[in-house]
Amino acid sequence: MKLAALLTTGLLALAVLGSALFVVVARHDSRTRFTVLERLVTERDELNIEWGRLQLEQATWADPGRIERVATRDLGMQLTPPAERRVLP
């Protein structure tokens, strides 16, 4: 009877230690993954800010007034007089 009780107690002790070790490993893994998640969220936010800046820059470069200024000043283009314009059907 004592041998069975000792064996049962030993197995239970091993099960408790194994369970405790698993909890430690799982908690460490959870913290590691949370750290990675936080880093990725920060990176996503920075990329969203950069995307917004790029959209503003694109809107600035594509402004019709700016395009007309560059066409006339840098490229020497000029508007065709109304008498020379033809509308094609």
N, CA and C atoms as a LAMMPS dump frame, in Angstrom:
ITEM: TIMESTEP
0
ITEM: NUMBER OF ATOMS
267
ITEM: BOX BOUNDS ff ff ff
-5.0000000000000000e+02 5.0000000000000000e+02
-5.0000000000000000e+02 5.0000000000000000e+02
-5.0000000000000000e+02 5.0000000000000000e+02
ITEM: ATOMS id mol type element x y z
1 1 1 N 0.827 -1.196 0
2 1 2 C 0 0 0
3 1 3 C 0.866 1.252 0
4 2 1 N 1.95 1.234 0.768
5 2 2 C 2.825 2.411 0.824
6 2 3 C 3.515 2.658 -0.496
7 3 1 N 3.858 1.592 -1.2
8 3 2 C 4.524 1.745 -2.49
9 3 3 C 3.595 2.414 -3.502
10 4 1 N 2.347 2.024 -3.504
11 4 2 C 1.369 2.611 -4.404
12 4 3 C 1.162 4.09 -4.076
13 5 1 N 1.118 4.435 -2.793
14 5 2 C 0.937 5.822 -2.377
15 5 3 C 2.153 6.651 -2.765
16 6 1 N 3.339 6.103 -2.574
17 6 2 C 4.564 6.814 -2.959
18 6 3 C 4.625 7.022 -4.474
19 7 1 N 4.262 5.986 -5.209
20 7 2 C 4.267 6.077 -6.66
21 7 3 C 3.256 7.112 -7.143
22 8 1 N 2.081 7.127 -6.578
23 8 2 C 1.048 8.093 -6.933
24 8 3 C 1.499 9.504 -6.594
25 9 1 N 2.073 9.664 -5.408
26 9 2 C 2.568 10.984 -4.995
27 9 3 C 3.681 11.455 -5.918
28 10 1 N 4.58 10.577 -6.307
29 10 2 C 5.673 10.922 -7.22
30 10 3 C 5.15 11.329 -8.586
31 11 1 N 4.178 10.576 -9.094
32 11 2 C 3.595 10.912 -10.394
33 11 3 C 2.863 12.253 -10.353
34 12 1 N 2.147 12.492 -9.272
35 12 2 C 1.453 13.775 -9.127
36 12 3 C 2.445 14.93 -9.039
37 13 1 N 3.555 14.717 -8.311
38 13 2 C 4.59 15.755 -8.199
39 13 3 C 5.191 16.051 -9.57
40 14 1 N 5.464 14.995 -10.351
41 14 2 C 5.995 15.194 -11.702
42 14 3 C 4.986 15.921 -12.596
43 15 1 N 3.703 15.578 -12.447
44 15 2 C 2.674 16.244 -13.237
45 15 3 C 2.59 17.722 -12.877
46 16 1 N 2.679 18.051 -11.588
47 16 2 C 2.635 19.453 -11.156
48 16 3 C 3.847 20.202 -11.68
49 17 1 N 5.038 19.603 -11.583
50 17 2 C 6.258 20.265 -12.081
51 17 3 C 6.186 20.449 -13.606
52 18 1 N 5.709 19.426 -14.31
53 18 2 C 5.569 19.545 -15.762
54 18 3 C 4.58 20.63 -16.139
55 19 1 N 3.486 20.696 -15.406
56 19 2 C 2.486 21.729 -15.659
57 19 3 C 3.059 23.114 -15.389
58 20 1 N 3.794 23.262 -14.305
59 20 2 C 4.402 24.555 -13.967
60 20 3 C 5.408 24.974 -15.034
61 21 1 N 6.204 24.017 -15.51
62 21 2 C 7.176 24.32 -16.559
63 21 3 C 6.455 24.751 -17.842
64 22 1 N 5.367 24.085 -18.176
65 22 2 C 4.592 24.448 -19.356
66 22 3 C 4.021 25.857 -19.227
67 23 1 N 3.564 26.231 -18.044
68 23 2 C 3.027 27.579 -17.819
69 23 3 C 4.112 28.625 -18.045
70 24 1 N 5.316 28.348 -17.549
71 24 2 C 6.434 29.294 -17.722
72 24 3 C 6.756 29.451 -19.206
73 25 1 N 6.837 28.34 -19.922
74 25 2 C 7.16 28.398 -21.355
75 25 3 C 6.052 29.135 -22.13
76 26 1 N 4.8 28.828 -21.815
77 26 2 C 3.68 29.47 -22.5
78 26 3 C 3.657 30.972 -22.221
79 27 1 N 3.93 31.356 -21.015
80 27 2 C 3.934 32.78 -20.658
81 27 3 C 5.065 33.521 -21.376
82 28 1 N 6.242 32.893 -21.429
83 28 2 C 7.37 33.5 -22.139
84 28 3 C 7.032 33.667 -23.619
85 29 1 N 6.447 32.637 -24.226
86 29 2 C 6.058 32.696 -25.631
87 29 3 C 5.028 33.801 -25.86
88 30 1 N 4.089 33.91 -24.942
89 30 2 C 3.058 34.943 -25.052
90 30 3 C 3.678 36.34 -24.995
91 31 1 N 4.594 36.547 -24.084
92 31 2 C 5.249 37.869 -23.973
93 31 3 C 6.079 38.184 -25.206
94 32 1 N 6.773 37.17 -25.714
95 32 2 C 7.575 37.378 -26.918
96 32 3 C 6.685 37.771 -28.096
97 33 1 N 5.583 37.062 -28.256
98 33 2 C 4.672 37.374 -29.362
99 33 3 C 4.024 38.754 -29.192
100 34 1 N 3.73 39.134 -27.957
101 34 2 C 3.144 40.445 -27.719
102 34 3 C 4.135 41.55 -28.075
103 35 1 N 5.405 41.325 -27.762
104 35 2 C 6.439 42.304 -28.111
105 35 3 C 6.524 42.465 -29.631
106 36 1 N 6.486 41.354 -30.342
107 36 2 C 6.52 41.408 -31.804
108 36 3 C 5.279 42.134 -32.329
109 37 1 N 4.135 41.839 -31.76
110 37 2 C 2.893 42.501 -32.171
111 37 3 C 2.982 44.012 -31.974
112 38 1 N 3.478 44.447 -30.842
113 38 2 C 3.605 45.886 -30.571
114 38 3 C 4.552 46.547 -31.578
115 39 1 N 5.652 45.862 -31.903
116 39 2 C 6.6 46.411 -32.873
117 39 3 C 5.942 46.529 -34.242
118 40 1 N 5.162 45.52 -34.626
119 40 2 C 4.495 45.556 -35.924
120 40 3 C 3.401 46.62 -35.973
121 41 1 N 2.706 46.836 -34.881
122 41 2 C 1.683 47.89 -34.832
123 41 3 C 2.341 49.255 -34.996
124 42 1 N 3.482 49.45 -34.334
125 42 2 C 4.213 50.71 -34.468
126 42 3 C 4.679 50.915 -35.904
127 43 1 N 5.196 49.846 -36.503
128 43 2 C 5.644 49.935 -37.896
129 43 3 C 4.48 50.244 -38.827
130 44 1 N 3.315 49.621 -38.579
131 44 2 C 2.128 49.892 -39.392
132 44 3 C 1.73 51.36 -39.286
133 45 1 N 1.746 51.892 -38.057
134 45 2 C 1.372 53.292 -37.872
135 45 3 C 2.332 54.227 -38.597
136 46 1 N 3.638 53.923 -38.535
137 46 2 C 4.624 54.743 -39.235
138 46 3 C 4.415 54.675 -40.746
139 47 1 N 4.098 53.494 -41.253
140 47 2 C 3.846 53.352 -42.687
141 47 3 C 2.577 54.094 -43.108
142 48 1 N 1.557 54.094 -42.262
143 48 2 C 0.339 54.855 -42.57
144 48 3 C 0.624 56.35 -42.625
145 49 1 N 1.469 56.835 -41.727
146 49 2 C 1.845 58.259 -41.735
147 49 3 C 2.606 58.582 -43.016
148 50 1 N 3.543 57.711 -43.386
149 50 2 C 4.309 57.937 -44.616
150 50 3 C 3.391 57.897 -45.843
151 51 1 N 2.424 56.993 -45.85
152 51 2 C 1.468 56.899 -46.961
153 51 3 C 0.677 58.204 -47.093
154 52 1 N 0.263 58.763 -45.96
155 52 2 C -0.456 60.032 -45.983
156 52 3 C 0.399 61.149 -46.555
157 53 1 N 1.676 61.176 -46.151
158 53 2 C 2.6 62.189 -46.694
159 53 3 C 2.761 62.027 -48.202
160 54 1 N 2.898 60.783 -48.653
161 54 2 C 3.062 60.541 -50.085
162 54 3 C 1.814 60.945 -50.87
163 55 1 N 0.65 60.731 -50.302
164 55 2 C -0.577 61.157 -50.976
165 55 3 C -0.637 62.679 -51.086
166 56 1 N -0.22 63.375 -50.015
167 56 2 C -0.18 64.846 -50.081
168 56 3 C 0.821 65.321 -51.127
169 57 1 N 1.969 64.672 -51.173
170 57 2 C 2.98 65.052 -52.156
171 57 3 C 2.466 64.821 -53.572
172 58 1 N 1.802 63.704 -53.782
173 58 2 C 1.251 63.416 -55.108
174 58 3 C 0.204 64.464 -55.497
175 59 1 N -0.646 64.83 -54.545
176 59 2 C -1.66 65.844 -54.833
177 59 3 C -1.007 67.183 -55.171
178 60 1 N 0.088 67.495 -54.501
179 60 2 C 0.797 68.751 -54.768
180 60 3 C 1.388 68.744 -56.175
181 61 1 N 2.051 67.639 -56.528
182 61 2 C 2.684 67.567 -57.845
183 61 3 C 1.649 67.526 -58.971
184 62 1 N 0.465 67.001 -58.701
185 62 2 C -0.545 66.855 -59.743
186 62 3 C -1.509 68.035 -59.806
187 63 1 N -1.243 69.092 -59.064
188 63 2 C -2.117 70.265 -59.066
189 63 3 C -2.154 70.878 -60.469
190 64 1 N -3.343 71.101 -61.015
191 64 2 C -3.44 71.639 -62.385
192 64 3 C -2.714 72.977 -62.564
193 65 1 N -2.763 73.842 -61.571
194 65 2 C -2.064 75.127 -61.678
195 65 3 C -0.559 74.943 -61.792
196 66 1 N -0.018 74.012 -61.018
197 66 2 C 1.414 73.741 -61.071
198 66 3 C 1.799 73.154 -62.426
199 67 1 N 0.97 72.239 -62.92
200 67 2 C 1.262 71.628 -64.223
201 67 3 C 1.264 72.692 -65.329
202 68 1 N 0.32 73.619 -65.244
203 68 2 C 0.274 74.684 -66.257
204 68 3 C 1.505 75.59 -66.15
205 69 1 N 1.911 75.931 -64.933
206 69 2 C 3.115 76.768 -64.752
207 69 3 C 4.354 76.084 -65.309
208 70 1 N 4.524 74.803 -65.031
209 70 2 C 5.694 74.072 -65.533
210 70 3 C 5.639 73.988 -67.051
211 71 1 N 4.461 73.755 -67.595
212 71 2 C 4.33 73.643 -69.052
213 71 3 C 4.698 74.955 -69.733
214 72 1 N 4.251 76.072 -69.192
215 72 2 C 4.539 77.355 -69.844
216 72 3 C 5.966 77.821 -69.561
217 73 1 N 6.423 77.705 -68.314
218 73 2 C 7.732 78.233 -67.947
219 73 3 C 8.875 77.326 -68.401
220 74 1 N 8.807 76.043 -68.095
221 74 2 C 9.938 75.155 -68.362
222 74 3 C 9.907 74.538 -69.754
223 75 1 N 8.723 74.279 -70.253
224 75 2 C 8.622 73.602 -71.546
225 75 3 C 8.29 74.547 -72.694
226 76 1 N 8.006 75.798 -72.379
227 76 2 C 7.721 76.772 -73.424
228 76 3 C 6.398 76.528 -74.134
229 77 1 N 5.501 75.82 -73.518
230 77 2 C 4.2 75.553 -74.135
231 77 3 C 3.285 76.762 -73.922
232 78 1 N 2.316 76.918 -74.82
233 78 2 C 1.356 77.999 -74.669
234 78 3 C -0.009 77.525 -75.136
235 79 1 N -1.013 78.213 -74.646
236 79 2 C -2.387 77.854 -74.982
237 79 3 C -2.665 78.215 -76.429
238 80 1 N -3.37 77.353 -77.129
239 80 2 C -3.754 77.618 -78.517
240 80 3 C -4.865 78.662 -78.52
241 81 1 N -4.749 79.659 -79.357
242 81 2 C -5.811 80.665 -79.424
243 81 3 C -7.136 80.008 -79.812
244 82 1 N -8.252 80.538 -79.318
245 82 2 C -9.565 79.934 -79.608
246 82 3 C -9.867 79.804 -81.094
247 83 1 N -9.371 80.699 -81.916
248 83 2 C -9.663 80.653 -83.352
249 83 3 C -8.993 79.438 -84.001
250 84 1 N -7.914 78.948 -83.431
251 84 2 C -7.194 77.823 -84.012
252 84 3 C -7.633 76.456 -83.447
253 85 1 N -8.526 76.464 -82.495
254 85 2 C -8.962 75.224 -81.877
255 85 3 C -10.071 74.578 -82.705
256 86 1 N -10.043 73.242 -82.775
257 86 2 C -11.088 72.5 -83.472
258 86 3 C -11.59 71.395 -82.547
259 87 1 N -12.879 71.244 -82.517
260 87 2 C -13.489 70.188 -81.732
261 87 3 C -13.824 69.056 -82.687
262 88 1 N -13.317 67.871 -82.417
263 88 2 C -13.568 66.731 -83.305
264 88 3 C -14.817 66.001 -82.855
265 89 1 N -15.614 65.572 -83.813
266 89 2 C -16.876 64.864 -83.459
267 89 3 C -16.606 63.467 -82.924
